[in-house]
Amino acid sequence: MVFLTLIGFMTGTGALLLALEQPPMTPDAINPLFASRANQSLDAIFHTQAPATANRWRYIYVHHARLPEGSARTLADVHGGVGDHFVIGNGRGASDGEIQISQRWIQQLSATPPAGADYIDPACISICLIGDFDRAMPTNIQIQALNQLVATLQHRLSIPAEKVIVRDVSNSPAGIGQYFPTSAFRAQLLN
């Protein structure tokens, strides 16, 4: 009786684990990285297939999705793939401050220009913040995650503050939106 109960329990547990199993990783998979604590290390972003080196990356470009909610997966579905290296969630579609790493970064591939931009330098790291900052401000946690991510990239890849690009383009995902705290963000950059 005990043996049959054990077999039944193990079979049920096995079936439950199969039902909860995550799908296999695909080439367009997104790797989430939570950065909700200021002292948390972001060294994991440098665990890439090809080495992330300072001679490969010279700029950092920050823009908004111009969508009130979403995630890297949402952007991939809308645009046929994630064109950015990093996507930072706002709590509506992805956790607030969640840094999602795209396969473009993992494979050290160039970003694609967001809608409204004709060109993005191949040596530019692209960061997209979920939100429409022409209508609302980013969350505080989103800004903390962005500051931490940019500081980490600047430090490890020797990217100076003047090479961190935040464009004031109205009504376009290529810009950062009128409610983004540009001055406060620039004050946090490493020189």
TIRO-2110 file (N, C-alpha, C; in Angstrom, 1 decimal):
// TIRO-2110
0.8, -1.2, 0.0, N, 1, A
0.0, 0.0, 0.0, CA, 1, A
0.9, 1.3, 0.0, C, 1, A
1.9, 1.3, 0.9, N, 2, A
2.8, 2.4, 0.9, CA, 2, A
3.5, 2.6, -0.4, C, 2, A
4.0, 1.5, -1.0, N, 3, A
4.7, 1.5, -2.3, CA, 3, A
3.8, 2.1, -3.3, C, 3, A
2.5, 1.7, -3.4, N, 4, A
1.6, 2.2, -4.4, CA, 4, A
1.3, 3.7, -4.2, C, 4, A
1.2, 4.1, -3.0, N, 5, A
1.0, 5.5, -2.7, CA, 5, A
2.2, 6.3, -3.1, C, 5, A
3.4, 5.8, -2.9, N, 6, A
4.6, 6.5, -3.3, CA, 6, A
4.7, 6.6, -4.8, C, 6, A
4.3, 5.6, -5.5, N, 7, A
4.3, 5.6, -7.0, CA, 7, A
3.3, 6.6, -7.5, C, 7, A
2.1, 6.6, -6.9, N, 8, A
1.1, 7.6, -7.3, CA, 8, A
1.5, 9.0, -7.1, C, 8, A
2.1, 9.2, -5.9, N, 9, A
2.6, 10.6, -5.6, CA, 9, A
3.7, 11.0, -6.6, C, 9, A
4.6, 10.2, -6.9, N, 10, A
5.7, 10.5, -7.8, CA, 10, A
5.2, 10.7, -9.2, C, 10, A
4.2, 10.0, -9.6, N, 11, A
3.6, 10.1, -10.9, CA, 11, A
2.9, 11.5, -11.0, C, 11, A
2.2, 11.8, -10.0, N, 12, A
1.5, 13.1, -9.9, CA, 12, A
2.4, 14.3, -9.9, C, 12, A
3.5, 14.2, -9.2, N, 13, A
4.5, 15.2, -9.1, CA, 13, A
5.2, 15.4, -10.5, C, 13, A
5.5, 14.3, -11.1, N, 14, A
6.1, 14.3, -12.4, CA, 14, A
5.2, 15.0, -13.4, C, 14, A
3.9, 14.7, -13.4, N, 15, A
3.0, 15.3, -14.3, CA, 15, A
2.9, 16.8, -14.1, C, 15, A
2.9, 17.2, -12.8, N, 16, A
2.8, 18.6, -12.4, CA, 16, A
4.1, 19.3, -12.9, C, 16, A
5.3, 18.8, -12.8, N, 17, A
6.5, 19.4, -13.2, CA, 17, A
6.5, 19.5, -14.7, C, 17, A
6.0, 18.5, -15.5, N, 18, A
5.9, 18.6, -16.9, CA, 18, A
5.0, 19.7, -17.3, C, 18, A
3.9, 19.9, -16.6, N, 19, A
2.9, 20.9, -17.0, CA, 19, A
3.5, 22.3, -16.7, C, 19, A
4.3, 22.5, -15.7, N, 20, A
4.9, 23.8, -15.4, CA, 20, A
6.2, 24.1, -16.1, C, 20, A
6.7, 23.1, -16.9, N, 21, A
8.0, 23.3, -17.5, CA, 21, A
8.0, 24.5, -18.5, C, 21, A
9.1, 25.2, -18.4, N, 22, A
9.3, 26.4, -19.3, CA, 22, A
9.6, 25.9, -20.7, C, 22, A
9.2, 26.6, -21.7, N, 23, A
9.5, 26.2, -23.1, CA, 23, A
11.0, 26.4, -23.3, C, 23, A
11.6, 25.6, -24.2, N, 24, A
13.0, 25.7, -24.5, CA, 24, A
13.4, 27.1, -25.0, C, 24, A
14.7, 27.5, -24.7, N, 25, A
15.2, 28.8, -25.2, CA, 25, A
15.2, 28.8, -26.7, C, 25, A
14.9, 29.9, -27.3, N, 26, A
14.9, 30.1, -28.7, CA, 26, A
15.8, 31.2, -29.0, C, 26, A
16.3, 31.4, -30.3, N, 27, A
17.2, 32.5, -30.6, CA, 27, A
16.7, 33.9, -30.2, C, 27, A
15.4, 34.1, -30.2, N, 28, A
14.9, 35.4, -29.8, CA, 28, A
14.4, 35.5, -28.4, C, 28, A
14.9, 34.6, -27.5, N, 29, A
14.5, 34.5, -26.1, CA, 29, A
15.1, 35.8, -25.4, C, 29, A
14.4, 36.1, -24.3, N, 30, A
14.7, 37.3, -23.5, CA, 30, A
15.2, 36.8, -22.2, C, 30, A
16.3, 37.3, -21.7, N, 31, A
16.8, 36.9, -20.4, CA, 31, A
16.5, 38.0, -19.4, C, 31, A
15.7, 37.7, -18.4, N, 32, A
15.4, 38.8, -17.4, CA, 32, A
16.5, 38.9, -16.4, C, 32, A
16.7, 40.1, -15.9, N, 33, A
17.7, 40.4, -14.9, CA, 33, A
17.0, 41.5, -14.0, C, 33, A
16.8, 41.2, -12.7, N, 34, A
16.2, 42.1, -11.8, CA, 34, A
17.2, 43.0, -11.2, C, 34, A
17.0, 44.3, -11.2, N, 35, A
17.9, 45.3, -10.7, CA, 35, A
17.2, 46.2, -9.8, C, 35, A
16.5, 45.7, -8.8, N, 36, A
15.7, 46.5, -7.9, CA, 36, A
16.5, 47.1, -6.7, C, 36, A
17.7, 46.6, -6.5, N, 37, A
18.5, 47.1, -5.4, CA, 37, A
19.7, 47.8, -5.9, C, 37, A
20.0, 49.0, -5.4, N, 38, A
21.1, 49.8, -5.9, CA, 38, A
22.4, 49.1, -5.8, C, 38, A
22.6, 48.2, -4.8, N, 39, A
23.9, 47.6, -4.5, CA, 39, A
24.0, 46.3, -5.3, C, 39, A
23.0, 45.9, -6.0, N, 40, A
23.1, 44.6, -6.7, CA, 40, A
24.0, 44.7, -7.9, C, 40, A
24.9, 43.8, -8.1, N, 41, A
25.8, 43.8, -9.2, CA, 41, A
25.1, 43.4, -10.5, C, 41, A
25.6, 44.0, -11.6, N, 42, A
25.0, 43.7, -12.9, CA, 42, A
26.1, 43.0, -13.8, C, 42, A
27.0, 42.4, -13.1, N, 43, A
28.1, 41.6, -13.8, CA, 43, A
27.5, 40.6, -14.8, C, 43, A
26.3, 40.1, -14.5, N, 44, A
25.7, 39.1, -15.4, CA, 44, A
25.5, 39.5, -16.8, C, 44, A
25.4, 40.8, -17.0, N, 45, A
25.1, 41.3, -18.4, CA, 45, A
26.4, 41.1, -19.3, C, 45, A
27.5, 40.8, -18.7, N, 46, A
28.7, 40.6, -19.5, CA, 46, A
29.0, 39.1, -19.7, C, 46, A
28.0, 38.3, -19.4, N, 47, A
28.1, 36.8, -19.7, CA, 47, A
27.5, 36.6, -21.1, C, 47, A
28.2, 37.0, -22.1, N, 48, A
27.7, 37.0, -23.5, CA, 48, A
28.4, 35.9, -24.3, C, 48, A
27.9, 35.6, -25.4, N, 49, A
28.5, 34.6, -26.3, CA, 49, A
29.8, 35.1, -26.8, C, 49, A
29.9, 36.3, -27.2, N, 50, A
31.1, 36.9, -27.7, CA, 50, A
31.5, 38.0, -26.6, C, 50, A
32.8, 38.2, -26.3, N, 51, A
33.1, 39.2, -25.3, CA, 51, A
32.6, 40.6, -25.6, C, 51, A
32.1, 41.3, -24.6, N, 52, A
31.7, 42.7, -24.7, CA, 52, A
32.9, 43.5, -24.4, C, 52, A
33.5, 44.1, -25.4, N, 53, A
34.7, 44.9, -25.2, CA, 53, A
34.6, 46.4, -25.5, C, 53, A
35.4, 47.2, -24.9, N, 54, A
35.3, 48.6, -25.0, CA, 54, A
35.6, 49.1, -26.5, C, 54, A
36.4, 48.3, -27.2, N, 55, A
36.6, 48.7, -28.6, CA, 55, A
35.4, 48.4, -29.5, C, 55, A
34.5, 47.6, -29.0, N, 56, A
33.3, 47.3, -29.8, CA, 56, A
32.2, 48.3, -29.6, C, 56, A
32.0, 48.8, -28.4, N, 57, A
30.9, 49.7, -28.0, CA, 57, A
31.4, 51.1, -27.6, C, 57, A
30.9, 52.1, -28.3, N, 58, A
31.4, 53.5, -28.0, CA, 58, A
30.3, 54.4, -27.5, C, 58, A
29.0, 54.0, -27.7, N, 59, A
27.9, 54.9, -27.3, CA, 59, A
26.8, 54.1, -26.6, C, 59, A
26.0, 54.8, -25.9, N, 60, A
24.8, 54.3, -25.2, CA, 60, A
23.6, 55.2, -25.6, C, 60, A
22.6, 54.6, -26.2, N, 61, A
21.4, 55.3, -26.6, CA, 61, A
20.2, 54.9, -25.8, C, 61, A
19.5, 55.8, -25.2, N, 62, A
18.4, 55.6, -24.3, CA, 62, A
17.1, 56.2, -25.0, C, 62, A
16.1, 55.4, -25.1, N, 63, A
14.8, 55.9, -25.6, CA, 63, A
13.6, 55.2, -25.0, C, 63, A
12.4, 55.7, -25.2, N, 64, A
11.2, 55.0, -24.6, CA, 64, A
10.5, 54.2, -25.7, C, 64, A
9.7, 53.3, -25.3, N, 65, A
8.9, 52.4, -26.2, CA, 65, A
7.7, 53.2, -26.8, C, 65, A
7.3, 54.2, -26.1, N, 66, A
6.1, 55.0, -26.4, CA, 66, A
4.9, 54.1, -26.4, C, 66, A
4.9, 53.1, -25.5, N, 67, A
3.8, 52.2, -25.2, CA, 67, A
3.6, 52.2, -23.7, C, 67, A
2.4, 52.4, -23.2, N, 68, A
2.2, 52.5, -21.7, CA, 68, A
2.6, 51.2, -21.0, C, 68, A
2.6, 50.1, -21.7, N, 69, A
2.9, 48.8, -21.0, CA, 69, A
3.6, 47.9, -22.0, C, 69, A
4.2, 46.8, -21.5, N, 70, A
4.8, 45.9, -22.4, CA, 70, A
6.1, 45.3, -21.8, C, 70, A
6.8, 44.6, -22.6, N, 71, A
8.1, 44.0, -22.3, CA, 71, A
8.9, 43.8, -23.5, C, 71, A
10.0, 43.2, -23.4, N, 72, A
10.8, 42.9, -24.6, CA, 72, A
10.0, 41.9, -25.5, C, 72, A
9.3, 41.0, -24.9, N, 73, A
8.5, 40.1, -25.7, CA, 73, A
7.4, 40.9, -26.5, C, 73, A
6.8, 41.9, -25.9, N, 74, A
5.8, 42.7, -26.6, CA, 74, A
6.4, 43.4, -27.8, C, 74, A
7.6, 44.0, -27.5, N, 75, A
8.3, 44.7, -28.6, CA, 75, A
8.7, 43.8, -29.7, C, 75, A
9.1, 42.6, -29.4, N, 76, A
9.4, 41.6, -30.4, CA, 76, A
8.2, 41.2, -31.2, C, 76, A
7.0, 41.1, -30.6, N, 77, A
5.8, 40.8, -31.3, CA, 77, A
5.4, 41.9, -32.2, C, 77, A
5.5, 43.1, -31.8, N, 78, A
5.1, 44.3, -32.5, CA, 78, A
6.0, 44.6, -33.7, C, 78, A
7.3, 44.4, -33.5, N, 79, A
8.3, 44.9, -34.5, CA, 79, A
9.0, 43.7, -35.2, C, 79, A
8.6, 42.5, -34.9, N, 80, A
9.2, 41.4, -35.6, CA, 80, A
10.6, 41.0, -35.0, C, 80, A
10.9, 41.4, -33.8, N, 81, A
12.1, 41.1, -33.1, CA, 81, A
12.5, 42.3, -32.2, C, 81, A
13.4, 42.0, -31.2, N, 82, A
13.8, 43.1, -30.3, CA, 82, A
15.0, 43.8, -31.0, C, 82, A
14.9, 45.0, -31.3, N, 83, A
16.0, 45.8, -31.9, CA, 83, A
17.0, 46.3, -30.9, C, 83, A
16.6, 46.4, -29.6, N, 84, A
17.4, 46.9, -28.6, CA, 84, A
18.2, 45.8, -27.9, C, 84, A
19.3, 46.3, -27.1, N, 85, A
20.1, 45.3, -26.4, CA, 85, A
19.4, 45.1, -25.0, C, 85, A
18.8, 46.1, -24.4, N, 86, A
18.2, 46.0, -23.1, CA, 86, A
16.8, 46.7, -23.1, C, 86, A
15.9, 46.1, -22.4, N, 87, A
14.6, 46.7, -22.2, CA, 87, A
14.3, 46.7, -20.7, C, 87, A
13.9, 47.9, -20.2, N, 88, A
13.6, 48.0, -18.8, CA, 88, A
12.1, 48.2, -18.5, C, 88, A
11.5, 47.3, -17.8, N, 89, A
10.1, 47.2, -17.5, CA, 89, A
9.6, 48.3, -16.6, C, 89, A
8.3, 48.6, -16.6, N, 90, A
7.7, 49.6, -15.7, CA, 90, A
6.6, 49.0, -14.8, C, 90, A
6.6, 47.7, -14.7, N, 91, A
5.6, 47.1, -13.8, CA, 91, A
4.3, 46.8, -14.5, C, 91, A
4.2, 47.1, -15.8, N, 92, A
3.0, 46.8, -16.6, CA, 92, A
3.4, 46.0, -17.8, C, 92, A
3.5, 44.7, -17.6, N, 93, A
3.9, 43.8, -18.7, CA, 93, A
5.3, 43.1, -18.4, C, 93, A
6.1, 43.8, -17.6, N, 94, A
7.3, 43.3, -17.0, CA, 94, A
7.4, 43.9, -15.7, C, 94, A
8.2, 43.3, -14.8, N, 95, A
8.3, 43.8, -13.4, CA, 95, A
9.0, 45.2, -13.5, C, 95, A
8.6, 46.0, -12.5, N, 96, A
9.1, 47.4, -12.5, CA, 96, A
10.6, 47.3, -12.2, C, 96, A
11.4, 47.9, -13.1, N, 97, A
12.8, 47.9, -13.0, CA, 97, A
13.5, 46.7, -13.5, C, 97, A
12.7, 45.7, -14.1, N, 98, A
13.3, 44.5, -14.6, CA, 98, A
14.1, 44.8, -15.9, C, 98, A
15.4, 44.4, -15.9, N, 99, A
16.2, 44.6, -17.1, CA, 99, A
16.2, 43.4, -17.9, C, 99, A
15.7, 43.4, -19.1, N, 100, A
15.6, 42.3, -19.9, CA, 100, A
16.7, 42.4, -21.0, C, 100, A
17.5, 41.4, -21.1, N, 101, A
18.6, 41.3, -22.0, CA, 101, A
18.2, 40.6, -23.3, C, 101, A
18.4, 41.2, -24.4, N, 102, A
18.0, 40.6, -25.7, CA, 102, A
19.1, 39.8, -26.3, C, 102, A
18.8, 39.0, -27.2, N, 103, A
19.8, 38.2, -27.9, CA, 103, A
20.7, 39.0, -28.7, C, 103, A
20.3, 40.2, -29.1, N, 104, A
21.3, 41.1, -29.7, CA, 104, A
22.5, 41.4, -28.8, C, 104, A
22.3, 41.6, -27.5, N, 105, A
23.4, 41.8, -26.6, CA, 105, A
24.1, 40.5, -26.3, C, 105, A
23.4, 39.4, -26.1, N, 106, A
24.1, 38.1, -25.9, CA, 106, A
25.0, 37.8, -27.0, C, 106, A
24.6, 38.0, -28.2, N, 107, A
25.4, 37.7, -29.4, CA, 107, A
26.3, 38.9, -29.8, C, 107, A
26.2, 40.0, -29.1, N, 108, A
27.0, 41.2, -29.4, CA, 108, A
26.8, 41.7, -30.8, C, 108, A
25.5, 41.8, -31.2, N, 109, A
25.1, 42.3, -32.5, CA, 109, A
24.6, 43.7, -32.4, C, 109, A
24.7, 44.5, -33.5, N, 110, A
24.3, 45.9, -33.5, CA, 110, A
22.8, 46.0, -33.3, C, 110, A
22.4, 47.1, -32.7, N, 111, A
20.9, 47.4, -32.5, CA, 111, A
20.3, 47.8, -33.9, C, 111, A
19.0, 47.7, -33.9, N, 112, A
18.3, 48.3, -35.1, CA, 112, A
17.6, 49.6, -34.6, C, 112, A
17.5, 50.5, -35.5, N, 113, A
16.9, 51.8, -35.1, CA, 113, A
15.4, 51.6, -34.7, C, 113, A
15.0, 52.3, -33.7, N, 114, A
13.5, 52.3, -33.3, CA, 114, A
12.7, 53.1, -34.3, C, 114, A
11.4, 52.9, -34.3, N, 115, A
10.6, 53.7, -35.2, CA, 115, A
10.8, 55.2, -35.0, C, 115, A
11.0, 55.9, -36.1, N, 116, A
11.2, 57.3, -36.0, CA, 116, A
12.7, 57.7, -36.1, C, 116, A
13.6, 56.7, -36.1, N, 117, A
15.0, 56.9, -36.3, CA, 117, A
15.5, 56.2, -37.6, C, 117, A
16.2, 56.9, -38.4, N, 118, A
16.7, 56.3, -39.7, CA, 118, A
17.9, 55.5, -39.5, C, 118, A
18.7, 55.8, -38.4, N, 119, A
20.0, 55.2, -38.3, CA, 119, A
20.4, 55.0, -36.8, C, 119, A
21.1, 54.0, -36.5, N, 120, A
21.7, 53.9, -35.2, CA, 120, A
23.2, 53.4, -35.4, C, 120, A
24.1, 54.0, -34.8, N, 121, A
25.5, 53.6, -35.0, CA, 121, A
25.7, 52.2, -34.6, C, 121, A
26.4, 51.4, -35.4, N, 122, A
26.7, 50.0, -35.1, CA, 122, A
27.4, 49.8, -33.8, C, 122, A
28.1, 50.8, -33.3, N, 123, A
28.9, 50.7, -32.0, CA, 123, A
28.1, 51.3, -30.9, C, 123, A
26.7, 51.3, -31.0, N, 124, A
25.8, 51.9, -30.0, CA, 124, A
25.0, 50.9, -29.3, C, 124, A
25.1, 50.9, -28.0, N, 125, A
24.2, 50.0, -27.1, CA, 125, A
22.9, 50.7, -27.0, C, 125, A
21.8, 50.0, -27.3, N, 126, A
20.5, 50.6, -27.3, CA, 126, A
19.7, 50.1, -26.0, C, 126, A
19.1, 51.0, -25.3, N, 127, A
18.3, 50.7, -24.1, CA, 127, A
16.9, 51.3, -24.3, C, 127, A
15.9, 50.5, -24.2, N, 128, A
14.5, 50.9, -24.3, CA, 128, A
13.8, 50.8, -23.0, C, 128, A
13.2, 51.9, -22.6, N, 129, A
12.4, 51.9, -21.4, CA, 129, A
10.9, 51.8, -21.8, C, 129, A
10.3, 50.8, -21.2, N, 130, A
8.8, 50.6, -21.4, CA, 130, A
8.1, 51.8, -20.8, C, 130, A
7.2, 52.4, -21.6, N, 131, A
6.5, 53.6, -21.1, CA, 131, A
6.3, 54.6, -22.2, C, 131, A
5.4, 55.5, -22.1, N, 132, A
5.2, 56.6, -23.0, CA, 132, A
5.5, 57.9, -22.2, C, 132, A
6.7, 58.4, -22.3, N, 133, A
7.1, 59.5, -21.5, CA, 133, A
6.7, 60.9, -22.1, C, 133, A
5.9, 60.8, -23.2, N, 134, A
5.2, 62.0, -23.7, CA, 134, A
3.9, 62.2, -22.9, C, 134, A
3.5, 61.2, -22.1, N, 135, A
2.3, 61.3, -21.4, CA, 135, A
2.4, 61.0, -19.9, C, 135, A
3.5, 60.4, -19.5, N, 136, A
3.7, 60.1, -18.1, CA, 136, A
5.2, 59.9, -17.8, C, 136, A
5.5, 60.0, -16.5, N, 137, A
6.9, 59.9, -16.1, CA, 137, A
7.3, 58.4, -16.0, C, 137, A
8.6, 58.1, -16.1, N, 138, A
9.0, 56.7, -15.8, CA, 138, A
8.9, 56.5, -14.3, C, 138, A
8.9, 55.2, -13.9, N, 139, A
8.8, 55.0, -12.5, CA, 139, A
10.2, 55.2, -11.8, C, 139, A
10.2, 55.4, -10.5, N, 140, A
11.4, 55.7, -9.8, CA, 140, A
12.3, 54.4, -9.9, C, 140, A
11.7, 53.2, -9.8, N, 141, A
12.5, 52.0, -9.9, CA, 141, A
13.1, 51.8, -11.3, C, 141, A
12.4, 52.2, -12.3, N, 142, A
12.9, 52.2, -13.7, CA, 142, A
14.1, 53.1, -13.8, C, 142, A
14.0, 54.3, -13.3, N, 143, A
15.1, 55.2, -13.4, CA, 143, A
16.3, 54.7, -12.6, C, 143, A
16.1, 54.1, -11.4, N, 144, A
17.2, 53.5, -10.7, CA, 144, A
17.9, 52.4, -11.5, C, 144, A
17.1, 51.5, -12.1, N, 145, A
17.6, 50.4, -12.9, CA, 145, A
18.4, 51.0, -14.1, C, 145, A
17.8, 52.0, -14.7, N, 146, A
18.5, 52.6, -15.9, CA, 146, A
19.9, 53.2, -15.4, C, 146, A
19.9, 54.0, -14.3, N, 147, A
21.1, 54.6, -13.8, CA, 147, A
22.2, 53.5, -13.5, C, 147, A
21.7, 52.4, -12.9, N, 148, A
22.7, 51.3, -12.6, CA, 148, A
23.2, 50.6, -13.8, C, 148, A
22.3, 50.4, -14.8, N, 149, A
22.7, 49.7, -16.0, CA, 149, A
23.7, 50.6, -16.8, C, 149, A
23.4, 51.9, -17.0, N, 150, A
24.2, 52.8, -17.7, CA, 150, A
25.6, 53.0, -17.0, C, 150, A
25.6, 53.1, -15.7, N, 151, A
26.8, 53.3, -15.0, CA, 151, A
27.7, 52.0, -15.1, C, 151, A
27.1, 50.8, -15.1, N, 152, A
27.9, 49.6, -15.3, CA, 152, A
28.5, 49.5, -16.7, C, 152, A
27.7, 49.9, -17.7, N, 153, A
28.2, 49.8, -19.0, CA, 153, A
29.3, 50.9, -19.2, C, 153, A
29.0, 52.1, -18.7, N, 154, A
30.1, 53.1, -18.8, CA, 154, A
31.4, 52.7, -18.2, C, 154, A
31.3, 52.2, -17.0, N, 155, A
32.5, 51.8, -16.3, CA, 155, A
33.2, 50.6, -17.0, C, 155, A
32.5, 49.6, -17.3, N, 156, A
33.2, 48.4, -17.9, CA, 156, A
33.7, 48.6, -19.3, C, 156, A
33.0, 49.5, -20.1, N, 157, A
33.3, 49.6, -21.5, CA, 157, A
33.9, 51.0, -21.8, C, 157, A
34.2, 51.8, -20.7, N, 158, A
34.9, 53.1, -20.9, CA, 158, A
34.1, 54.0, -21.8, C, 158, A
32.8, 54.2, -21.6, N, 159, A
32.0, 55.1, -22.4, CA, 159, A
31.8, 56.4, -21.6, C, 159, A
32.3, 57.5, -22.1, N, 160, A
32.2, 58.8, -21.3, CA, 160, A
30.7, 59.3, -21.4, C, 160, A
30.4, 60.2, -20.5, N, 161, A
29.1, 60.8, -20.4, CA, 161, A
28.6, 61.4, -21.7, C, 161, A
29.5, 62.1, -22.4, N, 162, A
29.1, 62.7, -23.6, CA, 162, A
28.7, 61.8, -24.7, C, 162, A
29.0, 60.5, -24.5, N, 163, A
28.6, 59.5, -25.5, CA, 163, A
27.3, 58.7, -25.1, C, 163, A
26.7, 59.2, -24.1, N, 164, A
25.4, 58.6, -23.7, CA, 164, A
24.3, 59.5, -24.3, C, 164, A
23.5, 59.0, -25.2, N, 165, A
22.6, 59.8, -26.1, CA, 165, A
21.2, 59.6, -25.5, C, 165, A
20.6, 60.8, -25.3, N, 166, A
19.2, 60.9, -24.9, CA, 166, A
18.6, 62.0, -25.8, C, 166, A
17.8, 61.6, -26.7, N, 167, A
17.3, 62.6, -27.7, CA, 167, A
15.9, 63.1, -27.4, C, 167, A
15.7, 64.4, -27.6, N, 168, A
14.4, 65.0, -27.3, CA, 168, A
13.7, 65.1, -28.6, C, 168, A
13.1, 63.9, -29.0, N, 169, A
12.3, 63.8, -30.2, CA, 169, A
10.9, 63.6, -29.7, C, 169, A
10.0, 64.5, -30.1, N, 170, A
8.6, 64.5, -29.6, CA, 170, A
7.8, 63.4, -30.4, C, 170, A
6.9, 62.8, -29.6, N, 171, A
5.9, 61.8, -30.2, CA, 171, A
6.6, 60.7, -31.1, C, 171, A
7.7, 60.2, -30.6, N, 172, A
8.4, 59.2, -31.4, CA, 172, A
9.1, 58.2, -30.4, C, 172, A
9.1, 56.9, -30.7, N, 173, A
9.9, 56.0, -29.9, CA, 173, A
11.4, 56.3, -30.0, C, 173, A
11.8, 57.0, -31.0, N, 174, A
13.3, 57.4, -31.1, CA, 174, A
13.7, 58.4, -30.1, C, 174, A
12.8, 59.0, -29.4, N, 175, A
13.2, 60.0, -28.4, CA, 175, A
13.0, 59.4, -27.0, C, 175, A
13.0, 60.3, -26.0, N, 176, A
12.8, 59.9, -24.6, CA, 176, A
11.6, 60.5, -24.0, C, 176, A
10.9, 61.4, -24.7, N, 177, A
9.6, 61.9, -24.2, CA, 177, A
9.8, 63.1, -23.3, C, 177, A
8.8, 64.0, -23.2, N, 178, A
8.9, 65.2, -22.5, CA, 178, A
9.0, 65.1, -21.0, C, 178, A
8.5, 63.9, -20.4, N, 179, A
8.4, 63.8, -19.0, CA, 179, A
9.6, 63.0, -18.4, C, 179, A
10.5, 62.6, -19.3, N, 180, A
11.7, 61.9, -18.8, CA, 180, A
12.6, 62.9, -18.1, C, 180, A
13.1, 62.6, -16.9, N, 181, A
14.0, 63.6, -16.1, CA, 181, A
15.4, 63.6, -16.7, C, 181, A
15.5, 64.2, -17.9, N, 182, A
16.8, 64.2, -18.6, CA, 182, A
17.9, 64.9, -17.8, C, 182, A
17.7, 66.0, -17.2, N, 183, A
18.8, 66.7, -16.4, CA, 183, A
19.2, 65.8, -15.2, C, 183, A
18.3, 65.3, -14.5, N, 184, A
18.7, 64.4, -13.4, CA, 184, A
19.4, 63.2, -13.8, C, 184, A
19.0, 62.6, -15.0, N, 185, A
19.7, 61.4, -15.5, CA, 185, A
21.1, 61.8, -15.9, C, 185, A
21.3, 62.9, -16.6, N, 186, A
22.6, 63.3, -17.0, CA, 186, A
23.5, 63.6, -15.8, C, 186, A
23.0, 64.1, -14.8, N, 187, A
23.7, 64.4, -13.6, CA, 187, A
24.3, 63.1, -12.9, C, 187, A
23.7, 61.9, -13.2, N, 188, A
24.1, 60.6, -12.6, CA, 188, A
25.2, 59.9, -13.4, C, 188, A
25.4, 60.4, -14.7, N, 189, A
26.3, 59.8, -15.5, CA, 189, A
27.8, 59.9, -15.0, C, 189, A
28.6, 58.8, -15.3, N, 190, A
30.0, 58.8, -14.9, CA, 190, A
30.7, 59.7, -16.0, C, 190, A
31.7, 60.5, -15.5, N, 191, A
32.5, 61.3, -16.4, CA, 191, A
33.7, 60.6, -17.0, C, 191, A
END
